[in-house]
Amino acid sequence: MKPQLILLGAPGSGKGTQAARLVAELDYNHLSTGDLLRKEIKSESELGKKVQGIMDAGKLVDDDTVLELLNANCDLGSNVYIFDGFPRNGEQAKALDSVVLKDAKSKAVYFEIDLDMLAARLTNRRTCSGCGEIYNLLSKAPSKEGVCDKCGGELTQRKDDNEETVKTRLQVFKETIDPVLAHYEATGRLARIDASQDPESVFGALKAVTEA
Ligand code: AMP
C-alpha cells in the first residue's frame, strides 16, 4: 500500500506540478487546500468571502477553517492522497495526524530549494483555466501566448502571484516551516528532495519515496 504523501515546500517549489504527475501515473488523489479555498472564492460561498482578503494578502487562513475544509474533502478509507499546502504550521501538522490520518501510513517530502529563486518563478507562473496545466513564462512558456498547449484553454495568473503578495507568502513560509519539518523528522517520516533539479529528476526522487 502506497503511503499518504504530504508535500512540503515553499510556494513555487514545484509541488503542484509534481502532484499532477503523481495523480496521472501513480493513482494518487490531489488535495490542495489552496485549490479548495480558491474554489470557495469562485463559488462566492460564505467561506469564500471570509478568506478572500486573507489569501489576497498572502497570509494564512485560520487553522480550524482549513482543517474542516480538508476533512470534508477527503475519504481515507479507500483513497491515497497527496496533501499539498497542508500542513502550514506545527499545529496543522499535529491536527493532520490526529484528525485526518490517524493510523494511516504516511510520509512527508520536503522540496528543498533556494527561496531567492522562487519570486521570479511565481510571478511568471500561469495556469490553464481548462485543464490546470502549469506553465512558466521563463522556463516552460506555451507555444502561443496565453493559450494552453494541451487543451487550448486560456492561461490565467493567480491573483496572489504578484510581486508584493509573493514577498509576503515567502516570508510567511520562512517563519512557519521549521516546526513542520521538526514534526515529521521526530516521527521518522521526513524525506528531503532537491527541488532545484529538472522536473523529471524530482519526479524520480518522489517516486522512490513512495516505494521505500
Ligand atoms: P497555495 O495554493 O498552497 O499557495 O495557497 C494559497 C493561499 O491559500 C495561501 O497563501 C493561504 O492564504 C491559503 N492557504 C492554503 N493552504 C492553507 C493552509 N493549510 N493554512 C492556511 N492557509 C492556507
Boltz pocket constraint, residues with backbone or C-beta under 6 A from the ligand:
constraints:
  - pocket:
      binder: B
      contacts: [[A, 11], [A, 32], [A, 33], [A, 34], [A, 35], [A, 37], [A, 54], [A, 55], [A, 56], [A, 58], [A, 59], [A, 60], [A, 61], [A, 62], [A, 63], [A, 66], [A, 84], [A, 85], [A, 86], [A, 87], [A, 88], [A, 92], [A, 160], [A, 169]]
      max_distance: 6.0
